[in-house]
Amino acid sequence: MADSLQVPQGFLAAVSDAVGPDHCLSDPDLKASYELDWTRRFGGPAIVVARPADTFEVAKVLAACSRFRVGVVPQGGNTGLVGGSVPRHGEAVLSLSRLNRVLSCDPEEGLIVAEAGTTLAAAQVAAASVRSELGIDIAARDSATLGGMVATNAGGVHVIRYGPMRARLGGVEVVLADGSVASRLSGLVKDNVGYDLAQIMAGSEGTLGVVTKVALHLVAVPLFRVTALVALRGTEHSSANPAAGVASVSKVAVSLALSLRRHVDGIDALELVYADGMALVREALALPAPSDPGADAWLLVEASGGQDPSDMLARAIEDATGVTEIAVADDAAGRARLWAYRERHTEAIATLGVPHKLDVTLPMKNFAEFAGAVSAEVSAALGGSDTRVILFGHVGDGNLHVNLIGPEPEDYRGDDAVFEMVIRRGGSISAEHGVGVAKLGFVSSARSAGDLTVMRRVKNALDPGGILNPGVLLPPVA
């Protein structure tokens, strides 16, 4: 109950005054869905859940949290995977779910402006209505919100062409810890008057301010779009030596991905799935057999532009090493069928239990070796326990999703082994999911002392009371 969390006298009344009693949730049953993240690994009790309707109400809630010195966790669609959007120690949850309006969508200016609680899917529909696209897409589009995507600098499947969320931003409106509001939503490409507010907020994980409005640059809908599912086999057979098999086919995939980027105009996506993940998706979700069902891996390629890229794509693939079969689609339904093999991995993995979902980036030269070695490293770290490791990811930009099924939610030994491997190979422990609390122990290894000093100074300047998402992103000072 809220009373057991030592609620400061007058705090709940202030929050209720800010958002109205119907949106000031203190009943345990009403708070429950806001207190646990998607992975079911992270969460804790919230002192209250506040559901403001607009920027003014967000400002009033933050002013109350500042006045009563109550930590506050901003929350969008609660699709986070690293514990950064749920309470840990009795903080208030500030849900942006009611801030869900698309405010404008202007193809002439090439800009869409929407409230932070707007889902990516809703923004995509609005863009499509004016023959435009956002240039960013993720599988959780129906629940992930624009504000949360700014906070984590979300990546997704189109990063190789359009960049992550940071590259799509035309501006933000943000409420700071004391309740003051800063807004810059013009979307001007050339506007060098001072610091870039949007870029400061991108990737800050709710530790510097609460984003309430987002402006995103639009891109034109291409005349042609083609998707290909390319079956691959490595030079080493995975049945004889699983690690060597994964490394071998990964090397084939990396080589093909790099070649496609060099020789095909308009590559939008390069996504890699492996045989074990493909088998799981087919079994769990009853999907039909892909091209060459016995392949070691599949590279999903998408290209688009003002001219049909099919011939250019075919020429680049047909003589590539390791390619066995290709399935191609240029209509929406056909492309969706091919994308299902990649996008439904997360859904299928969730049927096995509570996954440890790790999101890392490797230099391209180290991608294949890491992919082959990670299962054995995780097994050794866990004392040889029965752990299933499923890999998939965005091979075009070196981003690999490592999913561990088997360890208890609070057992971090496998996670730590993966992060240590990544750091040794010059990679990043967080490609697109954020740091949250899950990776906090490795931030000091992943960033220099100078970087951390600057980050802490920015945090202290914008949130001197330390109320915004406490315990996330920045490790405590030793």
C-alpha positions as CSV (number, residue, x, y, z in Angstrom):
1,M,0.0,0.0,0.0
2,A,1.1,3.6,-0.6
3,D,1.2,4.3,3.2
4,S,3.9,1.7,3.7
5,L,6.1,3.7,1.3
6,Q,6.3,6.7,3.6
7,V,4.3,9.1,1.5
8,P,5.2,12.7,2.5
9,Q,2.3,14.5,4.0
10,G,0.4,16.5,1.4
11,F,2.2,14.9,-1.6
12,L,-0.8,12.8,-2.8
13,A,-3.1,15.8,-2.5
14,A,-0.7,17.8,-4.6
15,V,-0.6,15.1,-7.3
16,S,-4.4,14.7,-7.2
17,D,-4.8,18.5,-7.6
18,A,-2.4,18.4,-10.6
19,V,-4.1,15.6,-12.6
20,G,-7.5,15.1,-10.9
21,P,-8.4,12.3,-8.5
22,D,-9.3,9.8,-11.3
23,H,-5.8,9.9,-12.6
24,C,-3.9,9.9,-9.3
25,L,-3.6,6.1,-8.7
26,S,-2.6,4.9,-5.3
27,D,-4.6,1.6,-5.2
28,P,-2.3,-1.4,-5.6
29,D,-4.5,-3.1,-8.2
30,L,-4.6,0.1,-10.3
31,K,-0.8,0.6,-10.0
32,A,0.2,-2.9,-10.8
33,S,0.5,-2.7,-14.6
34,Y,2.8,0.4,-14.3
35,E,5.1,-1.3,-11.8
36,L,6.6,-4.2,-13.9
37,D,8.4,-3.9,-17.2
38,W,7.9,-5.9,-20.3
39,T,10.6,-8.5,-19.5
40,R,9.1,-9.2,-16.1
41,R,12.6,-8.9,-14.7
42,F,12.4,-5.3,-13.3
43,G,10.0,-3.4,-11.2
44,G,8.9,-2.3,-7.8
45,P,6.2,-0.5,-5.9
46,A,5.2,3.0,-6.9
47,I,4.2,5.6,-4.3
48,V,1.6,6.8,-6.9
49,V,0.9,6.7,-10.6
50,A,0.1,10.1,-12.1
51,R,-1.6,10.3,-15.5
52,P,-1.5,13.9,-16.7
53,A,-3.5,15.0,-19.7
54,D,-1.2,17.7,-21.0
55,T,2.1,19.6,-20.6
56,F,0.6,21.9,-17.9
57,E,-0.4,18.9,-15.8
58,V,3.0,17.3,-16.3
59,A,4.6,20.5,-15.0
60,K,2.4,20.5,-11.9
61,V,3.3,16.9,-11.1
62,L,7.0,17.5,-11.5
63,A,6.8,20.7,-9.4
64,A,5.1,18.6,-6.6
65,C,7.8,15.9,-6.9
66,S,10.5,18.6,-6.6
67,R,8.8,20.3,-3.7
68,F,8.3,17.1,-1.7
69,R,11.6,15.5,-2.9
70,V,10.0,12.5,-4.4
71,G,11.7,10.6,-7.2
72,V,9.7,10.2,-10.4
73,V,9.9,7.7,-13.2
74,P,8.6,8.9,-16.6
75,Q,6.8,6.1,-18.4
76,G,5.5,5.9,-22.0
77,G,4.3,2.6,-23.4
78,N,6.3,0.6,-20.8
79,T,8.0,-1.5,-23.5
80,G,11.5,-1.0,-22.0
81,L,13.7,-3.9,-21.5
82,V,16.3,-2.6,-19.1
83,G,14.3,-1.5,-16.1
84,G,14.5,2.2,-16.9
85,S,10.8,2.9,-17.1
86,V,9.5,1.3,-13.9
87,P,9.9,2.2,-10.2
88,R,12.5,0.5,-8.1
89,H,12.2,2.0,-4.6
90,G,8.8,3.7,-4.2
91,E,9.2,6.5,-6.8
92,A,6.2,8.1,-8.4
93,V,5.4,7.0,-11.9
94,L,4.5,9.7,-14.4
95,S,2.6,8.0,-17.2
96,L,2.5,9.9,-20.5
97,S,-0.2,7.6,-21.9
98,R,-2.9,10.4,-22.1
99,L,-0.6,12.7,-24.1
100,N,-1.4,10.9,-27.3
101,R,-2.5,13.4,-29.9
102,V,-0.9,14.0,-33.3
103,L,-0.8,17.8,-33.4
104,S,0.3,18.4,-37.0
105,C,1.6,16.6,-40.0
106,D,2.9,18.8,-42.7
107,P,4.4,17.3,-45.8
108,E,5.5,20.7,-47.2
109,E,7.6,21.3,-44.1
110,G,8.4,17.6,-43.9
111,L,7.5,17.5,-40.2
112,I,5.1,15.8,-37.8
113,V,4.5,17.1,-34.3
114,A,2.9,14.8,-31.7
115,E,2.6,14.4,-28.0
116,A,5.0,12.2,-26.3
117,G,2.5,9.4,-25.5
118,T,1.6,8.9,-29.1
119,T,2.5,5.4,-30.3
120,L,4.9,5.0,-33.2
121,A,2.1,3.2,-35.1
122,A,-0.3,6.1,-34.7
123,A,2.4,8.5,-35.9
124,Q,3.1,6.2,-38.9
125,V,-0.6,6.3,-39.8
126,A,-0.7,10.1,-39.6
127,A,2.4,10.3,-41.8
128,A,1.0,7.8,-44.3
129,S,-2.1,10.0,-44.7
130,V,0.1,12.7,-46.3
131,R,2.1,10.2,-48.4
132,S,5.1,10.3,-46.0
133,E,7.0,8.1,-43.6
134,L,9.0,8.6,-40.4
135,G,12.2,7.0,-41.4
136,I,12.2,4.9,-38.2
137,D,10.4,1.6,-37.3
138,I,10.6,-1.0,-34.6
139,A,8.6,-4.1,-34.0
140,A,7.0,-2.7,-30.8
141,R,5.4,0.1,-32.9
142,D,1.9,-0.5,-31.6
143,S,2.9,0.2,-28.0
144,A,6.2,2.1,-28.0
145,T,5.7,5.8,-27.7
146,L,7.5,8.7,-29.3
147,G,8.7,10.2,-25.9
148,G,10.1,6.9,-24.8
149,M,11.8,6.4,-28.2
150,V,13.5,9.8,-27.7
151,A,14.5,9.0,-24.2
152,T,16.3,5.8,-25.3
153,N,17.4,7.1,-28.7
154,A,15.6,4.1,-30.2
155,G,17.1,2.5,-33.3
156,G,15.2,-0.2,-35.2
157,V,15.3,-1.6,-38.7
158,H,16.0,1.5,-40.7
159,V,19.0,2.9,-38.9
160,I,21.4,2.0,-41.8
161,R,19.5,4.4,-44.0
162,Y,17.9,7.1,-41.8
163,G,19.7,6.8,-38.5
164,P,18.3,6.3,-35.0
165,M,15.7,8.5,-33.3
166,R,18.3,11.2,-32.7
167,A,18.7,11.7,-36.4
168,R,15.0,12.0,-37.0
169,L,14.4,14.7,-34.4
170,G,13.2,18.1,-35.4
171,G,12.7,19.3,-31.9
172,V,11.1,18.6,-28.5
173,E,9.1,20.1,-25.7
174,V,10.4,19.1,-22.3
175,V,9.4,19.7,-18.7
176,L,12.4,20.0,-16.4
177,A,12.6,18.7,-12.8
178,D,11.3,21.9,-11.2
179,G,8.2,22.1,-13.5
180,S,9.6,24.7,-15.9
181,V,8.9,24.1,-19.6
182,A,11.4,24.4,-22.5
183,S,10.2,24.0,-26.1
184,R,11.8,24.1,-29.6
185,L,9.6,22.4,-32.2
186,S,10.4,24.4,-35.4
187,G,12.0,21.5,-37.2
188,L,14.4,23.8,-39.0
189,V,17.3,21.9,-40.4
190,K,19.6,24.9,-40.1
191,D,19.1,26.5,-36.7
192,N,22.4,27.0,-34.8
193,V,21.2,29.3,-32.0
194,G,22.7,27.8,-29.0
195,Y,22.6,24.2,-27.6
196,D,20.3,21.7,-29.3
197,L,17.6,20.8,-26.7
198,A,16.4,17.7,-28.6
199,Q,19.9,16.2,-28.9
200,I,20.5,16.8,-25.2
201,M,17.3,14.8,-24.4
202,A,17.9,12.0,-26.9
203,G,19.2,9.0,-25.0
204,S,18.9,10.7,-21.6
205,E,16.4,8.0,-20.4
206,G,14.3,10.4,-18.5
207,T,17.1,11.6,-16.2
208,L,17.2,15.2,-17.5
209,G,13.6,16.1,-18.2
210,V,10.3,14.7,-19.3
211,V,9.6,15.0,-23.0
212,T,6.0,16.0,-23.7
213,K,6.0,16.8,-27.4
214,V,8.2,15.5,-30.3
215,A,8.8,16.9,-33.8
216,L,10.1,14.3,-36.3
217,H,11.3,14.8,-39.9
218,L,9.3,13.1,-42.5
219,V,10.6,11.2,-45.6
220,A,8.7,10.6,-48.9
221,V,7.0,7.3,-49.5
222,P,9.2,5.6,-52.1
223,L,7.7,4.5,-55.5
224,F,9.2,1.0,-55.2
225,R,10.0,-1.2,-52.2
226,V,11.3,-4.8,-52.4
227,T,12.0,-7.3,-49.6
228,A,14.2,-10.4,-50.0
229,L,14.7,-13.2,-47.6
230,V,18.1,-14.7,-48.4
231,A,19.0,-18.2,-47.1
232,L,22.6,-18.6,-46.1
233,R,24.9,-21.5,-45.3
234,G,28.4,-21.2,-43.8
235,T,31.5,-23.2,-44.6
236,E,31.4,-24.9,-41.2
237,H,28.5,-27.3,-40.4
238,S,26.8,-26.2,-37.2
239,S,25.8,-29.8,-36.3
240,A,29.5,-30.8,-36.0
241,N,30.7,-27.6,-34.2
242,P,27.8,-25.2,-33.3
243,A,30.1,-22.3,-32.4
244,A,32.1,-22.6,-35.6
245,G,28.9,-22.9,-37.5
246,V,27.4,-19.7,-36.1
247,A,30.7,-17.8,-36.6
248,S,31.0,-19.1,-40.2
249,V,27.5,-18.2,-41.3
250,S,27.8,-14.8,-39.5
251,K,30.9,-14.1,-41.5
252,V,28.9,-14.9,-44.7
253,A,26.1,-12.6,-43.6
254,V,28.4,-9.7,-42.7
255,S,30.2,-10.0,-46.0
256,L,27.0,-9.9,-47.9
257,A,25.6,-7.1,-45.9
258,L,28.6,-4.9,-46.5
259,S,28.5,-5.8,-50.2
260,L,24.9,-4.8,-50.5
261,R,25.5,-1.5,-48.8
262,R,28.2,-0.8,-51.4
263,H,26.5,-1.9,-54.5
264,V,22.7,-1.4,-54.0
265,D,21.1,2.0,-53.8
266,G,18.4,2.6,-51.2
267,I,19.1,-0.2,-48.7
268,D,16.6,0.3,-45.9
269,A,17.2,-2.8,-43.7
270,L,19.6,-5.7,-43.3
271,E,18.3,-8.1,-40.6
272,L,19.8,-11.4,-39.6
273,V,18.1,-14.5,-38.0
274,Y,19.7,-17.8,-37.2
275,A,18.4,-21.4,-37.6
276,D,17.5,-21.9,-34.0
277,G,15.5,-18.7,-33.8
278,M,13.8,-19.4,-37.1
279,A,12.8,-22.9,-35.8
280,L,11.4,-21.3,-32.6
281,V,9.4,-18.7,-34.5
282,R,7.9,-21.3,-36.8
283,E,7.1,-23.7,-34.0
284,A,5.7,-21.1,-31.6
285,L,3.7,-19.1,-34.1
286,A,2.9,-21.7,-36.8
287,L,4.7,-19.9,-39.6
288,P,5.3,-21.7,-43.0
289,A,8.7,-22.9,-44.0
290,P,11.1,-20.1,-45.3
291,S,13.3,-20.3,-48.3
292,D,15.7,-23.3,-47.8
293,P,14.4,-24.5,-44.5
294,G,17.8,-26.2,-43.8
295,A,19.8,-23.0,-44.0
296,D,22.1,-21.9,-41.2
297,A,20.8,-18.3,-41.2
298,W,18.7,-15.9,-43.2
299,L,19.4,-12.3,-44.2
300,L,16.3,-10.2,-44.7
301,V,17.1,-7.3,-47.1
302,E,14.8,-4.4,-47.9
303,A,15.5,-1.7,-50.5
304,S,13.4,1.1,-51.9
305,G,13.6,4.2,-54.1
306,G,12.3,6.0,-57.1
307,Q,13.3,3.2,-59.4
308,D,12.7,-0.6,-58.9
309,P,15.8,-1.9,-57.0
310,S,15.0,-5.6,-57.9
311,D,17.5,-6.0,-60.6
312,M,20.3,-4.3,-58.7
313,L,19.5,-6.4,-55.7
314,A,19.5,-9.6,-57.7
315,R,22.8,-8.9,-59.3
316,A,24.4,-8.2,-55.9
317,I,23.1,-11.4,-54.3
318,E,23.3,-14.0,-57.1
319,D,27.0,-14.5,-57.0
320,A,27.5,-14.0,-53.3
321,T,29.2,-16.7,-51.3
322,G,26.9,-18.9,-49.1
323,V,23.6,-17.9,-50.7
324,T,21.3,-21.0,-51.3
325,E,17.8,-19.6,-52.0
326,I,16.0,-16.3,-52.2
327,A,12.4,-15.3,-51.6
328,V,11.3,-11.9,-52.9
329,A,8.2,-9.8,-52.4
330,D,7.3,-6.4,-53.7
331,D,3.7,-6.1,-52.4
332,A,2.7,-5.2,-48.8
333,A,1.3,-8.6,-47.9
334,G,4.2,-10.5,-49.3
335,R,6.7,-8.3,-47.6
336,A,4.9,-8.6,-44.3
337,R,5.1,-12.4,-44.6
338,L,8.8,-12.2,-45.0
339,W,9.2,-9.7,-42.2
340,A,7.3,-11.9,-39.8
341,Y,10.3,-14.3,-39.5
342,R,12.3,-11.5,-38.1
343,E,9.8,-9.3,-36.2
344,R,8.1,-12.1,-34.3
345,H,11.3,-13.4,-32.7
346,T,10.6,-11.4,-29.5
347,E,7.1,-12.8,-29.3
348,A,8.3,-16.4,-29.8
349,I,11.2,-16.0,-27.3
350,A,8.7,-14.8,-24.6
351,T,6.9,-18.2,-24.9
352,L,9.9,-19.9,-23.3
353,G,9.9,-17.9,-20.0
354,V,11.4,-14.7,-18.7
355,P,14.2,-13.8,-21.1
356,H,17.4,-11.8,-20.4
357,K,17.3,-9.5,-23.4
358,L,20.7,-8.0,-24.1
359,D,21.3,-5.4,-26.8
360,V,24.8,-4.8,-28.0
361,T,26.8,-3.4,-30.9
362,L,30.1,-4.9,-32.3
363,P,32.5,-3.5,-34.8
364,M,31.8,-5.3,-38.0
365,K,35.2,-7.0,-38.0
366,N,34.3,-8.6,-34.6
367,F,30.6,-9.4,-35.2
368,A,31.0,-13.0,-36.5
369,E,33.6,-14.1,-34.0
370,F,31.4,-12.7,-31.1
371,A,28.3,-14.4,-32.4
372,G,30.1,-17.8,-32.5
373,A,31.7,-17.4,-29.1
374,V,28.9,-16.0,-27.0
375,S,27.0,-19.2,-26.2
376,A,30.0,-20.9,-24.8
377,E,31.0,-17.8,-22.7
378,V,27.5,-17.6,-21.2
379,S,27.5,-21.3,-20.4
380,A,30.9,-21.1,-18.7
381,A,29.8,-18.0,-16.7
382,L,26.7,-19.9,-15.5
383,G,28.7,-23.0,-14.5
384,G,27.5,-25.1,-17.5
385,S,23.8,-24.6,-16.6
386,D,21.2,-25.3,-19.3
387,T,20.8,-21.9,-20.9
388,R,19.4,-21.3,-24.3
389,V,21.0,-18.4,-26.3
390,I,19.1,-17.0,-29.2
391,L,20.6,-14.3,-31.5
392,F,19.1,-12.0,-34.0
393,G,19.7,-8.4,-35.0
394,H,20.5,-5.6,-37.3
395,V,23.6,-6.9,-39.0
396,G,23.9,-3.8,-41.2
397,D,25.0,-1.7,-38.2
398,G,26.6,-4.3,-36.0
399,N,23.7,-4.5,-33.6
400,L,23.0,-8.0,-32.2
401,H,20.2,-8.9,-29.8
402,V,21.4,-11.6,-27.4
403,N,18.5,-13.5,-25.6
404,L,19.3,-15.7,-22.7
405,I,16.5,-18.1,-21.6
406,G,17.1,-20.2,-18.5
407,P,18.8,-18.1,-15.8
408,E,16.6,-16.7,-13.0
409,P,15.6,-13.1,-13.5
410,E,17.9,-11.9,-10.8
411,D,20.9,-14.0,-12.0
412,Y,23.2,-11.6,-13.9
413,R,26.2,-13.8,-14.5
414,G,25.3,-14.5,-18.1
415,D,24.5,-10.8,-18.7
416,D,27.8,-9.8,-17.2
417,A,29.7,-12.3,-19.4
418,V,28.1,-10.9,-22.5
419,F,28.9,-7.3,-21.6
420,E,32.5,-8.1,-20.8
421,M,32.9,-9.8,-24.2
422,V,31.5,-6.7,-25.9
423,I,33.7,-4.3,-24.1
424,R,36.8,-6.4,-24.8
425,R,35.9,-6.3,-28.5
426,G,35.5,-2.5,-28.6
427,G,31.7,-2.6,-28.8
428,S,28.8,-1.0,-27.0
429,I,26.8,-2.5,-24.1
430,S,23.7,-0.6,-25.3
431,A,22.8,-0.3,-29.0
432,E,19.2,0.9,-28.7
433,H,17.5,-0.3,-25.5
434,G,19.2,2.0,-23.2
435,V,21.2,1.4,-20.0
436,G,18.4,1.6,-17.4
437,V,19.3,-0.3,-14.3
438,A,20.2,-3.5,-16.0
439,K,23.6,-2.3,-17.4
440,L,24.4,0.2,-14.7
441,G,27.4,-1.8,-13.4
442,F,29.2,-1.6,-16.8
443,V,28.7,2.1,-17.6
444,S,32.1,3.0,-16.0
445,S,33.8,0.5,-18.2
446,A,31.9,1.6,-21.3
447,R,32.6,5.3,-20.8
448,S,35.7,7.2,-19.9
449,A,36.0,9.1,-16.6
450,G,35.9,12.4,-18.6
451,D,32.6,11.3,-20.3
452,L,31.1,10.5,-17.0
453,T,32.2,13.8,-15.5
454,V,30.4,15.7,-18.3
455,M,27.3,13.6,-18.0
456,R,27.1,14.1,-14.2
457,R,27.5,17.9,-14.6
458,V,24.7,18.0,-17.1
459,K,22.5,15.9,-14.8
460,N,23.3,18.1,-11.8
461,A,22.6,21.3,-13.7
462,L,19.2,20.2,-15.0
463,D,18.1,18.1,-12.0
464,P,20.0,19.3,-9.0
465,G,17.6,17.5,-6.6
466,G,18.2,14.2,-8.4
467,I,14.5,13.3,-8.6
468,L,14.3,12.4,-12.3
469,N,14.6,8.6,-12.8
470,P,17.0,8.1,-9.9
471,G,19.4,5.2,-10.2
472,V,19.1,5.0,-14.0
473,L,21.9,5.5,-16.6
474,L,24.5,7.1,-14.3
475,P,26.4,4.9,-11.8
476,P,26.8,6.3,-8.3
477,V,30.0,8.1,-7.5
478,A,32.4,5.8,-5.7
